[in-house]
Amino acid sequence: MALQMYLVDAFSIYAASALAANTIVRSIAGAVLPLCGLRMYDALGMGWGNSTLGFICLAMVPLPFLIQRWGEHLRTKFAIKNL
């Protein structure tokens, strides 16, 4: 929900296109990741498979802070015309 609100604020007149792109990526990830999950659990087992997912989530903890720190700079660096 927070990502969708960010996309609406960041791409004001192109918000519908940004939300559509977000939906497409989310749908593809939702279709592909369960297929990869079965292989991961077969190879690693339940313990290390769940730990791997936890480590991935832990690695993503700094992302909101990095976006908060550098987000405006990146948005202004690559200007979109008529935005």
Secondary structure, DSSP 8 states (H G I E B T S, - for coil): -HHHHHHHHHTSTTHHHHHHHHHHHHHHHHHHHHHHHHHHHHHHHHHHHHHHHHHHHHHTTTHHHHHHHHHHHHHHHS--TT-
